[in-house]
């Protein structure tokens, strides 16, 4: 009777503070769960509810900045956010994955971030990561995170960013950029800590592929239905008048979208190779084919070349028979638009093509900037680049937001030591992954590790023609690929 009275009183208080849906699906359900599943399950429900409510809140702020002075609109969107979160939790309890995710609130939060980050504003993603960090700390799951692989090179690189930010030409803009990098590093630590079993790695990969698939659907919708006019700066209409659309999904730029999709194609191909059932192979093959089709319609030459090299590397690392599957896929894509793809690839070295000539000019200007700021750079972030370029290096009529090359941009922003710190981190990743890979039997973890290494290789190759970190969503993709590869390597190494 006493416990029933507590439940009744709590439900009545919830009715007065929030909506009826919140009371019915969260508060009462949580207390009932505590009575049947114990404190751990109840804590998991509370934390997962916080994530679901945060997701509902972010959905209500889709078109607005999440972080704003005063946050005056918070009360306006709080009730819809709580309602959406409670309804999502109620649905989750009744689903097949409900029991597992309710007892894995860290995994649920990680999957939410992996699924949502290409679609939501970057401040929203950072907020979710920090919320997930609170969950990890409160539940004691962050212990030992600083002993994980790559912590030392990553820490050294981040310290160099901090140093460069304090001496930046635009410190007010550079310091938030560095803070965001540190938040993404925390995501890496939490992902590696959480992905400690084959089942969890499988779920995380499936969620990432689902996110890429949804992004591909947005791109295909743009290509075949909405058909937004191509930005003149994205294509030389004189050489390629037939390109009326270049898809960009929710990532604002076709080259950025292509770089996001390349690792997804490799991971999808790996899943096709790994799963045994015909239904599973058919599912992943269809999903991967649509992601590859969206990649084609970005018309990103750097993305296409990155995919070819990543597929070749994956084949060498995992199973050379995969070359046959990759060749069939690439041949099919090439057959669909043979003349256009051939001419597009052939224009890579054509200095008369506007995009190539523009990049060449910006690269030459970047070399001049590096010669003047080679030690510490101008400061992290494109704001510092623009400040120096516009004042001292700009030629009339030629604007630039960044160096259109990841490595030149790092040299300009952080100087020689920053670039060396980045190389230490990347080489450490490949060294660690390859050492574990050669000792692995032909199991699921080997496929995922090979795909993560190959996907990172494609990512870095694409960085030769595009400043990948112009988009912070691609910065998080970088840390996600690091986390996935390290998790797969650790799983076999520590089992």
C-alpha atoms as one frame of an Amber mdcrd trajectory, in Angstrom:
protein
   0.000   0.000   0.000   2.795   2.397   0.876   4.539   1.760  -2.476   1.249
   2.160  -4.346   0.740   5.491  -2.612   4.185   6.654  -3.736   3.445   5.648
  -7.313   0.090   7.438  -7.191   1.571  10.632  -5.770   4.414  10.672  -8.290
   2.052  10.173 -11.200  -0.164  13.010  -9.967   2.821  15.352  -9.660   3.925
  14.370 -13.164   0.419  15.127 -14.496   0.638  18.657 -13.142   4.151  19.313
 -14.443   3.998  17.747 -17.856   1.593  16.268 -20.352  -0.497  13.171 -19.854
   1.648  11.243 -22.360   4.781  11.922 -20.337   3.088  10.754 -17.156   1.702
   7.596 -18.693   4.661   6.360 -20.685   7.606   7.521 -18.597   7.006   8.184
 -14.905   4.555   5.395 -14.142   6.298   2.994 -16.476   9.661   3.778 -14.897
   8.440   3.082 -11.372   6.794  -0.150 -12.409  10.037  -1.127 -14.126  11.994
  -0.446 -10.943   9.772  -2.880  -9.126  10.352  -5.689 -11.595  13.804  -5.097
 -13.036  15.825  -3.599 -10.204  17.701  -0.340  -9.800  20.066  -0.916 -12.721
  17.211  -1.291 -15.181  15.465   1.755 -13.713  18.640   3.828 -14.025  18.963
   2.677 -17.601  15.411   3.806 -18.298  16.055   7.232 -16.756  19.207   7.813
 -18.787  17.721   6.529 -22.004  14.696   8.731 -21.429  16.995  11.741 -21.079
  18.521  10.924 -24.458  15.111  10.426 -26.058  13.829  13.682 -24.589  16.945
  15.449 -25.861  16.304  14.042 -29.327  12.734  15.333 -29.201  13.983  18.715
 -28.051  16.491  18.879 -30.912  13.793  17.946 -33.404  11.810  20.947 -32.222
  14.809  23.198 -32.846  15.669  21.772 -36.311  16.000  25.151 -38.027  17.449
  27.091 -35.107  20.718  27.205 -33.251  20.649  24.927 -30.254  23.147  26.987
 -28.321  21.946  30.597 -28.120  22.318  33.323 -25.472  19.475  33.124 -23.011
  17.883  30.058 -24.636  14.524  31.822 -24.351  12.742  29.300 -26.534  13.623
  26.376 -24.273  10.277  26.362 -22.391   8.400  26.518 -25.696   9.952  23.335
 -27.036  10.403  21.514 -23.713   6.909  20.009 -23.561   6.949  18.740 -27.190
  10.429  17.385 -26.588   9.417  15.517 -23.453   6.321  14.179 -25.173   8.308
  12.937 -28.171  10.939  11.420 -25.906   8.416   9.622 -23.719   6.546   8.263
 -26.714   9.824   7.051 -28.233  10.662   5.325 -24.962   7.215   3.718 -24.788
   7.650   2.402 -28.330  11.150   1.194 -27.548   9.996  -0.807 -24.528   7.686
  -2.817 -26.752  10.192  -3.362 -29.558  12.522  -6.317 -30.043  15.598  -4.233
 -29.186  13.940  -2.564 -26.205  15.208  -4.812 -23.386  18.785  -4.701 -24.681
  18.895  -0.926 -25.206  17.165  -0.139 -21.928  19.926  -2.033 -20.149  22.543
  -0.432 -22.426  21.805   3.316 -22.129  25.387   4.104 -23.172  24.951   2.023
 -26.312  21.602   3.643 -27.025  23.155   7.097 -26.741  26.083   6.127 -28.919
  23.758   4.771 -31.606  21.630   7.916 -31.461  24.684  10.068 -32.150  25.927
   7.837 -34.978  22.500   7.858 -36.574  21.726  11.539 -36.191  24.959  13.514
 -36.609  24.749  13.962 -40.413  21.226  15.368 -40.074  21.274  17.635 -37.019
  23.230  20.839 -36.306  26.759  20.389 -35.022  26.018  22.105 -31.654  23.218
  19.572 -31.173  25.635  16.702 -31.773  28.102  18.196 -29.303  25.317  18.490
 -26.742  24.373  14.843 -27.174  28.007  13.795 -26.753  28.327  15.773 -23.532
  25.068  14.291 -22.265  26.396  10.838 -23.078  29.587  11.698 -21.187  27.510
  12.485 -18.106  25.864   9.073 -18.420  29.243   7.349 -18.706  30.656   9.168
 -15.695  27.612   8.660 -13.465  27.494   4.954 -14.246  31.244   4.540 -13.803
  31.878   3.428 -17.362  34.443   6.114 -18.184  37.085   4.636 -15.903  40.195
   3.547 -17.764  39.328   5.578 -20.859  42.669   7.382 -20.806  44.535   4.075
 -21.172  42.917   3.269 -24.523  44.924   3.069 -27.771  45.793   6.341 -29.556
  45.197   8.466 -26.455  48.733   9.836 -26.406  48.965  10.929 -30.066  45.410
  12.271 -29.923  46.181  14.219 -26.745  49.360  15.631 -28.269  47.451  16.740
 -31.367  44.717  18.375 -29.284  47.276  20.174 -27.097  48.851  21.569 -30.252
  45.401  22.808 -31.304  44.952  24.465 -27.901  48.348  26.149 -28.181  47.611
  27.329 -31.714  44.198  28.634 -30.636  45.618  30.884 -27.925  48.025  32.425
 -30.441  45.510  32.500 -33.287  44.840  35.637 -35.313  41.189  35.071 -34.372
  41.289  33.440 -30.906  37.578  33.956 -30.251  36.774  31.830 -33.299  39.603
  29.314 -32.910  38.986  28.328 -29.278  35.431  27.019 -29.921  36.785  24.971
 -32.832  39.375  23.373 -30.557  36.741  22.769 -27.888  34.639  20.941 -30.463
  37.607  18.746 -31.391  38.022  17.843 -27.719  34.325  16.921 -27.490  34.715
  14.654 -30.520  37.744  13.042 -28.908  35.546  12.255 -25.898  33.143  10.593
 -28.315  36.040   8.439 -29.539  36.877   7.389 -25.977  33.274   6.518 -25.146
  32.767   4.614 -28.399  35.868   2.478 -27.842  34.870   1.849 -24.227  31.358
   0.825 -25.202  32.034  -1.282 -28.305  33.522  -4.160 -26.367  31.642  -7.053
 -27.918  30.919  -8.401 -31.352  27.207  -7.781 -30.881  27.685  -4.112 -30.036
  30.045  -3.529 -32.951  27.527  -5.168 -35.261  24.733  -2.906 -33.971  26.888
   0.232 -34.319  27.840  -0.655 -37.897  24.218  -1.347 -38.820  23.180   2.018
 -37.344  25.930   3.820 -39.267  24.863   2.127 -42.492  21.260   3.069 -41.784
  22.317   6.702 -41.372  24.272   6.589 -44.635  21.312   4.911 -46.341  18.973
   7.693 -45.216  21.509  10.238 -46.430  21.630   8.423 -49.768  17.833   8.506
 -50.022  17.933  12.284 -49.534  20.534  12.498 -52.297  18.550  10.308 -54.681
  15.457  12.404 -53.962  17.442  15.484 -54.926  18.714  13.864 -58.115  15.420
  12.487 -59.410  12.647  14.579 -57.834  13.515  17.940 -56.277  16.500  18.583
 -58.614  18.030  21.685 -56.963  20.002  23.768 -59.427  23.698  23.065 -59.335
  25.859  25.776 -57.793  28.028  27.289 -60.588  31.079  26.980 -58.316  30.585
  23.195 -58.155  30.940  22.394 -61.849  32.328  23.861 -65.053  29.118  24.173
 -67.079  31.158  24.721 -70.206  32.810  21.312 -69.954  29.885  19.489 -68.304
  26.601  21.049 -69.442  24.819  17.742 -68.818  25.403  17.996 -65.043  22.318
  19.870 -63.898  22.300  18.480 -60.359  24.992  17.485 -57.884  23.463  15.895
 -54.818  24.588  17.019 -51.390  22.015  15.496 -49.029  21.975  17.344 -45.718
  25.734  18.001 -45.835  25.567  21.223 -47.897  28.261  20.237 -50.393  28.522
  17.292 -52.833  32.217  16.714 -52.102  31.519  16.542 -48.368  28.670  14.097
 -48.959  30.882  11.916 -51.142  33.523  11.744 -48.437  30.893  10.698 -45.909
  29.517   7.962 -48.185  32.834   6.329 -49.177  33.469   4.567 -45.815  29.803
   3.525 -45.751  30.128   1.814 -49.141  33.204  -0.077 -47.925  31.551  -1.122
 -44.663  28.403  -2.129 -46.542  30.461  -4.241 -48.922  32.166  -5.830 -45.950
  28.812  -6.742 -44.424  27.723  -8.310 -47.719  30.919 -10.349 -47.642  30.585
 -11.304 -43.979  26.950 -12.275 -43.397  26.007 -15.833 -44.231  22.286 -15.761
 -44.907  20.902 -14.931 -48.340  18.429 -12.489 -46.817  21.241 -10.670 -45.015
  23.391 -10.484 -48.119  20.452  -9.200 -50.160  19.609  -6.565 -47.560  23.142
  -5.191 -47.253  23.780  -5.445 -51.000  20.675  -3.403 -51.810  21.513  -0.841
 -49.154  25.112  -0.525 -50.323  24.055  -0.220 -53.971  21.809   2.753 -53.174
  24.557   4.417 -51.135  26.964   3.912 -54.049  24.391   5.343 -56.476  24.092
   8.492 -54.372  27.889   8.698 -54.333  27.907   8.589 -58.130  25.411  11.449
 -58.354  27.594  13.697 -56.228  29.873  13.776 -59.296  32.786  14.174 -56.913
  35.948  13.089 -58.681  37.851  12.955 -55.404  35.100  10.793 -53.914  35.160
   8.377 -56.856  38.946   7.981 -56.720  38.808   7.551 -52.939  36.233   4.774
 -53.336  38.347   2.923 -55.895  41.472   3.056 -53.727  39.566   2.165 -50.549
  37.918  -0.831 -52.233  41.283  -2.035 -53.496  42.863  -1.691 -50.048  39.970
  -3.499 -48.374  40.368  -6.359 -50.830  44.067  -6.664 -50.068  43.531  -6.546
 -46.312  40.534  -8.831 -46.048  40.130 -11.121 -49.051  41.377 -10.584 -52.570
  38.251 -12.230 -53.917  36.469  -9.054 -52.878  38.198  -7.408 -55.841  35.808
  -9.282 -58.079  32.749  -7.932 -56.251  34.212  -4.428 -56.244  35.029  -4.657
 -59.944  31.487  -5.749 -60.789  30.026  -2.884 -58.755  32.330  -0.287 -60.306
  31.729  -1.665 -63.802  27.981  -1.434 -63.269  28.263   2.168 -62.115  30.551
   3.026 -65.013  28.155   1.405 -67.492  25.270   3.585 -66.285  26.996   6.832
 -67.250  30.065   5.778 -69.174  30.794   8.949 -71.151  30.116  11.387 -68.327
  32.132   9.488 -65.702  35.050   8.982 -68.086  35.152  12.651 -69.059  34.737
  13.742 -65.465  37.683  11.624 -64.300  39.769  12.694 -67.288  39.329  16.345
 -66.292  41.185  15.854 -62.990  44.434  17.192 -64.438  42.851  19.684 -66.828
  44.023  23.126 -65.701  41.502  24.747 -68.025  38.640  23.332 -65.983  37.433
  26.006 -63.562  37.403  23.846 -60.427  40.907  22.492 -61.050  42.360  25.895
 -61.939  40.752  27.469 -58.863  42.149  24.780 -56.570  45.593  25.151 -58.126
  45.560  28.879 -57.449  44.406  28.410 -53.844  47.093  25.777 -53.257  49.766
  28.166 -54.513  48.441  30.864 -52.197  48.382  28.388 -49.306  52.083  27.658
 -49.876  52.807  31.371 -49.500  50.807  31.501 -46.276  52.639  28.436 -44.948
  56.016  30.012 -45.663  55.026  32.949 -43.443  53.247  30.986 -40.680  55.030
  27.628 -40.835  55.705  27.215 -37.112  52.396  27.763 -35.315  49.945  28.501
 -38.099  47.302  31.225 -38.207  44.983  29.375 -35.817  42.439  26.520 -36.014
  39.279  27.094 -38.022  38.461  28.610 -41.372  37.784  32.003 -39.765  41.513
  32.436 -39.127  42.301  31.325 -42.683  39.858  33.845 -44.146  41.127  36.644
 -41.920  44.725  36.265 -43.092  43.857  35.447 -46.702  41.520  38.412 -47.134
  43.964  40.899 -45.625  47.272  39.830 -47.123  46.952  37.233 -49.873  43.674
  37.684 -51.720  43.720  38.462 -55.412  40.848  40.631 -56.597  37.829  38.535
 -57.466  39.218  35.280 -56.015  37.670  34.474 -52.653  38.585  31.449 -50.537
  37.230  29.989 -47.302  39.888  27.297 -46.937  42.779  25.648 -48.789  40.743
  22.880 -50.511  43.277  20.373 -49.201  43.186  18.863 -45.724  46.955  18.769
 -45.268  47.636  22.253 -46.584  44.812  23.531 -44.402  46.348  21.879 -41.330
  49.700  23.465 -42.171  48.105  26.887 -42.564  45.997  26.589 -39.415  48.295
  24.736 -37.007  51.749  24.921 -38.591  54.282  22.169 -39.098  53.933  20.748
 -35.592  50.170  20.490 -35.901  50.486  18.538 -39.131  53.105  16.248 -37.565
  50.757  15.658 -34.630  47.999  14.701 -37.056  50.309  12.298 -38.899  51.348
  10.740 -35.591  47.690  10.069 -34.801  46.870   8.644 -38.241  50.005   6.517
 -38.544  49.467   5.249 -35.016  45.981   4.150 -36.031  47.162   2.264 -39.107
  50.113   0.754 -37.253  47.910  -0.490 -34.419  45.202  -1.777 -36.755  47.507
  -3.566 -39.175  49.430  -5.294 -36.378  46.193  -6.714 -34.993  44.809  -7.530
 -38.440  47.610  -9.857 -39.505  47.062 -12.036 -36.407  43.293 -12.237 -36.723
  41.470 -15.261 -38.113  38.866 -14.695 -40.825  36.109 -13.525 -38.493  33.670
 -10.634 -38.276  36.131  -8.426 -36.395  38.713  -8.766 -39.162  36.186  -7.657
 -41.768  35.176  -4.601 -39.739  38.790  -3.675 -38.968  39.809  -4.003 -42.627
  36.802  -1.907 -43.689  37.560   0.767 -41.069  41.197   0.980 -42.190  40.233
   1.087 -45.865  37.487   3.629 -45.176  39.988   5.842 -43.358  42.398   5.493
 -46.284  39.657   6.663 -48.646  38.880   9.529 -46.284  42.520  10.646 -46.293
  42.835  10.324 -50.073  39.791  12.520 -50.482  41.545  15.057 -48.293  44.029
  15.670 -51.103  41.373  17.522 -53.108  39.113  18.844 -50.359  39.495  20.312
 -46.887  37.554  17.544 -45.180  37.464  19.395 -41.863  35.665  22.365 -43.364
  32.629  20.344 -42.259  32.652  19.464 -38.555  30.399  16.526 -39.377  33.322
  15.017 -41.265  35.562  15.706 -38.271  33.258  13.511 -36.197  33.294  10.905
 -38.997  37.094  10.834 -38.667  36.877  10.060 -34.936  34.138   7.493 -35.557
  36.318   5.595 -38.050  39.169   5.652 -35.527  36.868   4.313 -32.808  35.406
   1.571 -35.002  38.792   0.273 -36.129  40.323   0.365 -32.648  37.255  -1.348
 -31.161  37.426  -4.212 -33.647  41.165  -4.611 -33.073  40.826  -4.571 -29.264
  38.000  -7.077 -29.272  40.104  -9.850 -30.726  43.265  -8.770 -28.978  41.677
  -8.853 -25.528  39.364 -11.882 -25.913
